[in-house]
């Protein structure tokens, strides 16, 4: 799966009732060189996935979207919703 669309894929899975998750985003550094940090955590997960409720998954990037995609990728890999690419 392309990393660039991982957050959207996670959101679509949530809308389909596979799990519930929340996010938090923070920017750090000067405006012309911000580094974004996004956190994703599950509130509820369908029993077919590995249970990681309450665990926080973090991603960083040069844009908010990049950081969210990285955090979502890590979270989806952890519960077994997608396979980790090498």
C-alpha positions as CSV (number, residue, x, y, z in Angstrom):
1,X,0.0,0.0,0.0
2,X,1.2,3.5,-0.9
3,X,2.1,5.4,2.3
4,X,0.7,8.6,0.9
5,X,-2.9,7.3,1.2
6,X,-2.6,5.3,4.5
7,X,-4.5,7.8,6.7
8,X,-7.4,8.0,4.2
9,X,-7.5,4.2,4.1
10,X,-7.6,4.1,7.9
11,X,-10.4,6.7,7.9
12,X,-12.3,4.5,5.3
13,X,-11.9,1.4,7.5
14,X,-13.2,3.4,10.5
15,X,-16.3,4.6,8.5
16,X,-16.9,0.9,7.6
17,X,-16.9,0.0,11.4
18,X,-13.6,-1.8,11.6
19,X,-12.4,0.4,14.5
20,X,-12.6,3.8,16.0
21,X,-9.5,6.0,16.2
22,X,-8.4,9.5,17.1
23,X,-5.6,11.7,16.0
24,X,-3.6,14.7,17.4
25,X,-1.2,16.8,15.3
26,X,1.5,19.3,16.4
27,X,3.9,21.4,14.3
28,X,7.4,22.3,15.6
29,X,10.1,24.5,14.3
30,X,10.2,27.6,12.1
31,X,7.3,28.2,9.7
32,X,9.6,27.7,6.7
33,X,10.9,24.3,8.0
34,X,8.1,22.9,10.2
35,X,8.3,19.2,11.3
36,X,4.9,17.7,12.0
37,X,4.2,15.0,14.6
38,X,1.0,13.1,14.4
39,X,-0.4,10.6,16.9
40,X,-3.0,7.9,16.3
41,X,-4.7,5.8,18.9
42,X,-7.6,3.3,18.8
43,X,-10.6,3.6,21.1
44,X,-12.2,0.4,19.8
45,X,-11.0,-2.3,17.5
46,X,-13.0,-5.1,15.8
47,X,-12.0,-8.5,17.3
48,X,-10.6,-9.8,14.0
49,X,-7.6,-7.4,14.4
50,X,-4.8,-7.5,17.0
51,X,-6.0,-5.5,20.0
52,X,-3.9,-2.3,20.6
53,X,-6.6,-0.1,22.3
54,X,-5.0,2.8,24.0
55,X,-1.5,2.3,22.5
56,X,-0.3,5.5,20.8
57,X,1.3,5.3,17.3
58,X,3.4,8.3,16.2
59,X,4.6,9.6,12.8
60,X,6.6,12.6,11.7
61,X,6.9,14.4,8.4
62,X,7.5,17.7,6.7
63,X,3.7,18.1,6.2
64,X,0.8,17.3,8.4
65,X,-0.5,14.8,5.8
66,X,2.9,13.0,5.7
67,X,3.0,12.7,9.5
68,X,-0.6,11.4,9.6
69,X,0.1,8.9,6.9
70,X,3.2,7.6,8.8
71,X,1.3,7.3,12.1
72,X,-1.7,5.6,10.4
73,X,0.7,3.2,8.6
74,X,2.4,2.2,11.9
75,X,-1.0,1.8,13.6
76,X,-2.5,-0.3,10.8
77,X,0.6,-2.5,10.7
78,X,0.4,-3.1,14.4
79,X,-3.2,-4.3,14.3
80,X,-2.6,-6.4,11.2
81,X,-4.9,-4.4,8.9
82,X,-2.0,-4.0,6.4
83,X,1.3,-5.8,5.9
84,X,4.5,-3.9,6.6
85,X,6.4,-3.2,3.4
86,X,10.1,-3.6,3.3
